[in-house]
Amino acid sequence: MRALQYKSYGGPEVLEVAEAPEPHAGPGQIRIAVKAASLNPFDWKLRSGMMAGGKPLEEPAYLGLDASGVVDEVGEGVTGVAVGDDVFGRGRNTQAEFAVLDSWAPKAPQIDWAVAGAAGTAGETSERVLRLLDLKPGDTLFIDGGAGGVGSVTAQFAVARGLRVIASAGQDNQDYLREIGVTPVLYGQGLVSRVRAVPGEPVDAVFDAVGKTPIEDLIALAPEPHQVLSIANFGAANAGARVTGGSEDSQPMKALAETAELLEQNKLVVKVQTFPLDRAVEAYRISESGHVRGKLVLLP
């Protein structure tokens, strides 16, 4: 099969599409013929060697955390899904023609493959963040980085749950945030004052989706440091905020079921930019620029 891969750490230029061994579904897993696979910041951090601890790469490595596609293998012990079903979900090495998923949900016929392929990781993260912050309908959530892939999906999860959402973004994305039911503010210097100036009740919790604002500023907006949760600033805990990396707090099947429901009810809209797998280098350059609206998706 063809798969996106790299044989040394570095920038997007080390990526290539080449033949790779086909994966197969193990116990508790399914395999899909991939229709779409999204690109997450974790992918380029991995490819850059940021997580390698200084060790060189000894064999080709592959990328991708989520995808949509058609089930073509069902592993031992798996029930409720069959060969030929349309699904989306989370796995590893999904930027390829075939991928194995560890968690999944049905894809409704009206949902575009690219949208479904972009929803897995963002949906899981959104459910996890809101569960950990333990907010109730009517509470106010501030999201720092509301126009990106995870921030925009979390905002829509929150709105669907009856929360009031304020979110930061650049000037070009202010109208987009309004479209998804969010009160926008400009990011950058003076952010705290702009959030406090929004009419209504004060902020009950803060979600840091991008890790660009000083954690002290975000803590200043929350009732207590513990009500600031980051997925991007791993030093935030030193200031009393919380950091979540995923695995220890994740309930992926539950999260994907909620994601599928919101997609089907048209309460979740994921904006996507699509690229053929052969143009993956271009997509990665855009992702690393830090100015992405919604999600970038590769089409094998």
GIVEN-V142343 format. One record per helix or strand. SS is the DSSP state (@ for helix, = for strand). FROM is the first residue (numbers start at 1). TO is the last residue. If there is no record, write none. Layout:
((SS,FROM,TO) (SS,FROM,TO))
//
This chain:
((=,2,6) (@,12,14) (=,15,19) (=,30,39) (@,41,47) (=,61,62) (=,66,74) (=,86,92) (=,96,96) (=,98,106) (@,113,133) (=,140,144) (=,148,148) (@,149,160) (=,164,169) (@,171,179) (=,183,186) (@,191,196) (=,205,208) (@,215,221) (@,225,227) (=,228,230) (@,236,239) (=,242,243) (@,252,264) (=,272,276) (@,277,289) (=,294,299))
//
